[in-house]
């Protein structure tokens, strides 16, 4: 079974495109939002969802848990436990997440990398090609970009 976690309407569209393109069956969708005004996305999600793509749809709320130290210690463990429960109860083998730069997704990746298949998809091509900004790129940044390109991304 596959788990998709999205927090923007466009990520939802891309996730459904992946399901149809790869012909994935038995998919669970976790709808989230990030930030104070993100809850409005739930209305957009409802209009964009293609029901045959999803066996189950779960709303998990705001995943912006690193805004304060308090939320990091109170909300993050609850969100991680929610995802753990979904994975455990549904025998999830693959996790697809919609943004490599979101700290919550980084936590999920650290927790499950090597245990499950972990995939990132993005709303555009920004994370599938190395982009060197005009300012001088440090060696460490260049190494990080190269590592992500070579080892984390599986071309779909």
SVG drawing of the C-alpha trace seen along z (x, -y; Angstrom):
<svg xmlns="http://www.w3.org/2000/svg" viewBox="-15 -36 49 41">
<polyline fill="none" stroke="black" stroke-width="0.4" points="0.0,0.0 1.2,-3.6 0.9,-6.7 0.8,-10.1 1.2,-13.2 0.4,-16.6 -0.1,-20.1 -1.0,-22.2 -3.6,-21.7 -1.1,-21.5 0.8,-18.7 -2.6,-16.8 -2.8,-17.2 0.7,-15.9 0.1,-13.0 -3.0,-11.9 -1.0,-12.2 1.7,-9.9 -1.0,-7.4 -2.5,-7.3 0.9,-7.4 2.5,-4.6 -0.9,-2.8 -0.6,-2.7 -3.4,-1.0 -4.2,-0.9 -3.3,-4.5 -3.9,-6.4 -3.9,-10.2 -3.0,-12.4 -4.2,-16.0 -2.4,-18.6 -1.6,-22.3 1.3,-24.5 0.9,-27.8 -2.0,-29.8 -3.9,-30.4 -3.4,-27.0 -6.6,-25.5 -8.4,-27.1 -6.8,-24.4 -9.2,-21.8 -11.9,-23.4 -9.7,-23.3 -8.7,-19.7 -12.3,-18.6 -12.9,-20.0 -9.7,-18.5 -9.8,-15.0 -10.2,-12.1 -11.9,-9.5 -10.8,-6.4 -7.2,-7.2 -7.7,-6.9 -8.8,-4.1 -8.8,-6.3 -8.4,-10.1 -7.2,-11.4 -7.0,-15.1 -4.1,-15.7 -4.1,-19.5 -1.2,-22.0 2.2,-20.3 4.1,-23.5 5.4,-22.2 8.7,-24.1 7.2,-27.6 7.8,-27.6 9.8,-25.4 6.5,-24.6 4.8,-23.3 7.9,-21.3 7.7,-19.4 3.9,-19.2 2.6,-18.9 5.5,-17.0 5.3,-13.8 1.5,-13.7 1.8,-14.1 4.6,-11.5 2.4,-9.1 -0.5,-9.7 1.7,-8.9 3.2,-5.9 -0.3,-4.6 -1.4,-5.0 1.8,-3.1 1.4,-0.3 -2.3,0.2 -2.3,0.2 1.0,2.1 2.4,-0.9 5.4,0.0 6.0,-3.4 5.7,-7.0 5.3,-9.8 5.8,-13.4 5.2,-16.6 8.1,-18.9 11.7,-18.0 12.2,-21.4 9.5,-21.0 10.9,-20.2 8.0,-17.8 8.8,-15.7 12.4,-15.6 11.4,-14.1 9.3,-11.4 12.3,-10.7 14.7,-10.3 12.3,-8.0 11.5,-5.7 14.5,-5.9 15.8,-2.4 12.6,-0.9 10.2,-2.0 10.5,-3.3 10.6,-7.1 9.8,-9.3 9.6,-13.0 7.7,-14.7 7.5,-18.4 5.1,-20.8 7.6,-21.6 11.0,-20.6 12.9,-22.6 14.1,-19.6 14.9,-17.4 17.6,-19.6 20.5,-21.2 20.1,-25.0 23.2,-27.0 22.2,-30.5 24.2,-33.6 25.9,-33.9 29.0,-31.8 27.9,-28.3 29.8,-26.8 31.4,-23.4 29.1,-21.9 26.0,-23.3 27.1,-21.9 27.8,-18.5 24.3,-18.5 22.6,-19.3 24.6,-16.6 23.8,-14.0 20.1,-14.8 20.1,-14.5 22.0,-11.2 20.7,-9.3 17.2,-10.5 15.3,-11.0 14.0,-8.2 12.9,-9.4 9.2,-8.6"/>
</svg>
